[in-house]
Amino acid sequence: RIWFGTRGSGVRISPPRPLLEIKMKYDNMADLRLELNKIDSSLLSLFKDRFNLIHEASIIKKNTNEIRDYERIEEVISGIRAQSEELGLDPNSMEYLWRFLIELSIRYEIDHFDD
């Protein structure tokens, strides 16, 4: 298996596994990029919803010691890995992405604690 390293992070991720059956939807980059832009917009909207919930969590929690919940993090990662397998995505790559998202969420929560 070929591994693609990430600069300086010490984490290695593998390339996405091809889906069992690939049916080309686009035959040109312009149309494909328009579709990618739509997906990116949808992701941004979902991130807004997610970070609104993270902000609420920062209000609900009584102190900053409650922000990093290691048990919850591993529970989330386990679920993401399982879902990734079901969807035909590389679980290592998705775990890397989610750990980054979790760390970003923790930083956001710390920054907004007591807002």
MIDOSE-1310 file (N, C-alpha, C; in nm, 2 decimals, decimal comma, always signed):
residues 115
riwf	+0,08/-0,12/+0,00/+0,00/+0,00/+0,00/+0,09/+0,12/+0,00; +0,05/+0,22/-0,08/+0,13/+0,34/-0,09/+0,07/+0,44/+0,02; +0,16/+0,50/+0,10/+0,11/+0,59/+0,20/+0,15/+0,73/+0,16; +0,06/+0,83/+0,18/+0,09/+0,97/+0,16/+0,11/+1,03/+0,29
gtrg	+0,23/+1,08/+0,32/+0,26/+1,15/+0,44/+0,21/+1,29/+0,44; +0,18/+1,34/+0,56/+0,15/+1,48/+0,58/+0,26/+1,55/+0,64; +0,30/+1,67/+0,58/+0,42/+1,74/+0,62/+0,42/+1,77/+0,77; +0,52/+1,72/+0,84/+0,54/+1,75/+0,98/+0,44/+1,70/+1,08
sgvr	+0,33/+1,64/+1,04/+0,23/+1,59/+1,14/+0,26/+1,46/+1,20; +0,35/+1,38/+1,13/+0,38/+1,25/+1,18/+0,26/+1,15/+1,15; +0,16/+1,19/+1,09/+0,04/+1,11/+1,06/+0,05/+1,07/+0,91; +0,02/+0,95/+0,88/+0,02/+0,91/+0,74/-0,12/+0,87/+0,70
ispp	-0,16/+0,91/+0,59/-0,29/+0,88/+0,54/-0,28/+0,81/+0,41; -0,37/+0,72/+0,38/-0,36/+0,65/+0,25/-0,46/+0,71/+0,16; -0,43/+0,69/+0,03/-0,53/+0,75/-0,07/-0,66/+0,69/-0,06; -0,77/+0,76/-0,10/-0,90/+0,70/-0,10/-0,91/+0,57/-0,18
rpll	-0,98/+0,48/-0,13/-1,00/+0,35/-0,20/-1,10/+0,38/-0,31; -1,08/+0,32/-0,43/-1,18/+0,34/-0,53/-1,31/+0,27/-0,50; -1,42/+0,33/-0,53/-1,55/+0,27/-0,51/-1,55/+0,15/-0,60; -1,64/+0,05/-0,56/-1,64/-0,07/-0,64/-1,68/-0,04/-0,78
eikm	-1,76/+0,05/-0,81/-1,80/+0,08/-0,95/-1,80/+0,23/-0,97; -1,73/+0,28/-1,06/-1,72/+0,42/-1,08/-1,79/+0,45/-1,22; -1,89/+0,53/-1,21/-1,96/+0,57/-1,33/-1,93/+0,72/-1,34; -1,86/+0,76/-1,44/-1,83/+0,90/-1,46/-1,95/+0,98/-1,48
kydn	-1,96/+1,09/-1,40/-2,07/+1,18/-1,41/-2,04/+1,30/-1,50; -1,91/+1,33/-1,51/-1,87/+1,45/-1,58/-1,76/+1,42/-1,68; -1,76/+1,49/-1,79/-1,65/+1,47/-1,88/-1,56/+1,59/-1,90; -1,58/+1,69/-1,81/-1,50/+1,81/-1,82/-1,48/+1,87/-1,68
madl	-1,37/+1,93/-1,66/-1,33/+1,99/-1,53/-1,42/+2,10/-1,49; -1,47/+2,18/-1,58/-1,55/+2,30/-1,55/-1,68/+2,25/-1,48; -1,75/+2,15/-1,53/-1,87/+2,10/-1,47/-1,84/+2,03/-1,34; -1,74/+1,95/-1,34/-1,70/+1,88/-1,21/-1,67/+1,98/-1,10
rlel	-1,60/+2,09/-1,14/-1,56/+2,19/-1,03/-1,69/+2,27/-0,98; -1,79/+2,29/-1,07/-1,91/+2,35/-1,02/-1,98/+2,26/-0,92; -1,98/+2,13/-0,94/-2,03/+2,03/-0,85/-1,95/+2,03/-0,72; -1,82/+2,03/-0,73/-1,74/+2,04/-0,61/-1,77/+2,17/-0,53
nkid	-1,79/+2,28/-0,60/-1,82/+2,41/-0,53/-1,96/+2,39/-0,45; -2,05/+2,33/-0,51/-2,18/+2,30/-0,45/-2,16/+2,22/-0,32; -2,08/+2,12/-0,33/-2,06/+2,03/-0,22/-1,99/+2,11/-0,11; -1,89/+2,19/-0,15/-1,82/+2,28/-0,05/-1,91/+2,37/+0,02
ssll	-2,00/+2,43/-0,05/-2,10/+2,52/+0,01/-2,19/+2,44/+0,11; -2,23/+2,32/+0,08/-2,31/+2,24/+0,17/-2,23/+2,21/+0,29; -2,10/+2,18/+0,27/-2,01/+2,15/+0,39/-2,00/+2,27/+0,48; -1,98/+2,39/+0,42/-1,97/+2,51/+0,50/-2,10/+2,53/+0,58
slfk	-2,21/+2,51/+0,53/-2,34/+2,52/+0,60/-2,34/+2,42/+0,72; -2,30/+2,30/+0,69/-2,30/+2,20/+0,80/-2,20/+2,23/+0,91; -2,08/+2,29/+0,87/-1,98/+2,33/+0,96/-2,04/+2,45/+1,05; -2,12/+2,54/+0,99/-2,18/+2,64/+1,07/-2,27/+2,58/+1,17
drfn	-2,35/+2,49/+1,13/-2,44/+2,42/+1,23/-2,36/+2,35/+1,34; -2,25/+2,28/+1,30/-2,17/+2,21/+1,40/-2,11/+2,31/+1,50; -2,05/+2,42/+1,45/-1,99/+2,51/+1,54/-2,09/+2,59/+1,62; -2,21/+2,61/+1,58/-2,31/+2,66/+1,66/-2,34/+2,57/+1,78
lihe	-2,34/+2,44/+1,76/-2,36/+2,34/+1,86/-2,24/+2,34/+1,96; -2,12/+2,35/+1,90/-2,00/+2,36/+1,98/-2,00/+2,48/+2,07; -2,05/+2,60/+2,02/-2,07/+2,72/+2,10/-2,16/+2,69/+2,22; -2,27/+2,62/+2,19/-2,37/+2,59/+2,29/-2,30/+2,50/+2,40
asii	-2,22/+2,41/+2,35/-2,15/+2,32/+2,45/-2,06/+2,40/+2,54; -2,00/+2,51/+2,49/-1,91/+2,59/+2,57/-1,99/+2,67/+2,68; -2,12/+2,69/+2,65/-2,21/+2,76/+2,75/-2,26/+2,66/+2,85; -2,29/+2,54/+2,81/-2,34/+2,44/+2,90/-2,24/+2,39/+3,00
kknt	-2,11/+2,37/+2,95/-2,01/+2,32/+3,04/-1,97/+2,42/+3,15; -1,95/+2,36/+3,27/-1,92/+2,44/+3,38/-1,78/+2,50/+3,39; -1,68/+2,42/+3,34/-1,54/+2,47/+3,34/-1,47/+2,41/+3,22; -1,35/+2,47/+3,20/-1,27/+2,43/+3,08/-1,22/+2,28/+3,09
neir	-1,22/+2,23/+3,21/-1,17/+2,09/+3,22/-1,27/+1,99/+3,16; -1,39/+2,03/+3,13/-1,49/+1,95/+3,07/-1,48/+1,95/+2,92; -1,40/+2,04/+2,86/-1,40/+2,06/+2,72/-1,34/+1,94/+2,64; -1,23/+1,89/+2,69/-1,17/+1,78/+2,62/-1,21/+1,65/+2,69
dyer	-1,30/+1,57/+2,62/-1,35/+1,45/+2,68/-1,29/+1,33/+2,60; -1,19/+1,27/+2,65/-1,11/+1,17/+2,57/-1,20/+1,05/+2,54; -1,29/+1,01/+2,63/-1,38/+0,90/+2,60/-1,47/+0,93/+2,49; -1,53/+1,05/+2,49/-1,62/+1,09/+2,38/-1,54/+1,10/+2,25
ieev	-1,42/+1,15/+2,25/-1,34/+1,16/+2,12/-1,32/+1,02/+2,06; -1,28/+0,92/+2,14/-1,26/+0,79/+2,09/-1,39/+0,72/+2,05; -1,50/+0,76/+2,11/-1,63/+0,71/+2,07/-1,67/+0,76/+1,93; -1,65/+0,89/+1,91/-1,67/+0,95/+1,78/-1,58/+0,89/+1,68
isgi	-1,45/+0,88/+1,70/-1,36/+0,82/+1,61/-1,40/+0,68/+1,57; -1,44/+0,60/+1,67/-1,48/+0,46/+1,64/-1,60/+0,46/+1,54; -1,70/+0,55/+1,57/-1,81/+0,56/+1,48/-1,78/+0,61/+1,34; -1,69/+0,70/+1,33/-1,64/+0,75/+1,20/-1,57/+0,65/+1,12
raqs	-1,49/+0,57/+1,19/-1,42/+0,46/+1,12/-1,51/+0,36/+1,07; -1,61/+0,32/+1,15/-1,71/+0,22/+1,10/-1,79/+0,28/+0,98; -1,84/+0,40/+0,99/-1,92/+0,46/+0,88/-1,83/+0,47/+0,76; -1,70/+0,50/+0,77/-1,61/+0,51/+0,66/-1,60/+0,38/+0,59
eelg	-1,59/+0,27/+0,66/-1,58/+0,14/+0,60/-1,71/+0,11/+0,52; -1,82/+0,14/+0,58/-1,95/+0,12/+0,52/-1,96/+0,19/+0,39; -1,91/+0,31/+0,38/-1,92/+0,40/+0,27/-1,81/+0,37/+0,16; -1,71/+0,29/+0,20/-1,60/+0,26/+0,11/-1,49/+0,37/+0,11
ldpn	-1,49/+0,44/+0,22/-1,38/+0,54/+0,24/-1,27/+0,48/+0,32; -1,15/+0,54/+0,31/-1,04/+0,49/+0,39/-1,06/+0,54/+0,53; -1,08/+0,44/+0,63/-1,10/+0,48/+0,77/-0,98/+0,56/+0,83; -0,86/+0,53/+0,78/-0,74/+0,61/+0,84/-0,75/+0,75/+0,79
smey	-0,78/+0,78/+0,67/-0,79/+0,92/+0,62/-0,91/+0,99/+0,69; -1,02/+0,92/+0,71/-1,13/+0,99/+0,77/-1,11/+1,01/+0,92; -1,03/+0,92/+0,99/-1,00/+0,94/+1,12/-0,91/+1,06/+1,14; -0,81/+1,08/+1,05/-0,72/+1,19/+1,05/-0,80/+1,32/+1,03
lwrf	-0,90/+1,32/+0,94/-0,98/+1,44/+0,91/-1,06/+1,47/+1,04; -1,12/+1,37/+1,10/-1,21/+1,40/+1,21/-1,13/+1,44/+1,34; -1,01/+1,38/+1,35/-0,93/+1,43/+1,47/-0,89/+1,58/+1,45; -0,87/+1,62/+1,33/-0,84/+1,76/+1,30/-0,96/+1,84/+1,34
liel	-1,08/+1,80/+1,29/-1,20/+1,87/+1,32/-1,23/+1,87/+1,47; -1,21/+1,77/+1,54/-1,23/+1,77/+1,68/-1,14/+1,87/+1,75; -1,01/+1,87/+1,71/-0,91/+1,96/+1,77/-0,95/+2,11/+1,74; -1,00/+2,13/+1,62/-1,05/+2,26/+1,58/-1,17/+2,30/+1,67
siry	-1,26/+2,21/+1,69/-1,38/+2,23/+1,77/-1,34/+2,26/+1,92; -1,24/+2,19/+1,97/-1,20/+2,21/+2,10/-1,14/+2,35/+2,12; -1,05/+2,39/+2,02/-1,00/+2,53/+2,03/-1,11/+2,63/+2,02; -1,21/+2,61/+1,93/-1,32/+2,70/+1,92/-1,39/+2,71/+2,06
eidh	-1,42/+2,59/+2,12/-1,49/+2,59/+2,24/-1,41/+2,66/+2,35; -1,28/+2,64/+2,36/-1,20/+2,71/+2,46/-1,20/+2,86/+2,43; -1,19/+2,90/+2,31/-1,19/+3,05/+2,27/-1,33/+3,11/+2,31; -1,43/+3,03/+2,31/-1,57/+3,09/+2,33/-1,63/+3,05/+2,46
fdd	-1,54/+2,99/+2,55/-1,59/+2,96/+2,68/-1,63/+3,08/+2,76; -1,74/+3,08/+2,82/-1,80/+3,19/+2,90/-1,85/+3,31/+2,81; -1,87/+3,29/+2,68/-1,93/+3,39/+2,60/-2,07/+3,41/+2,63
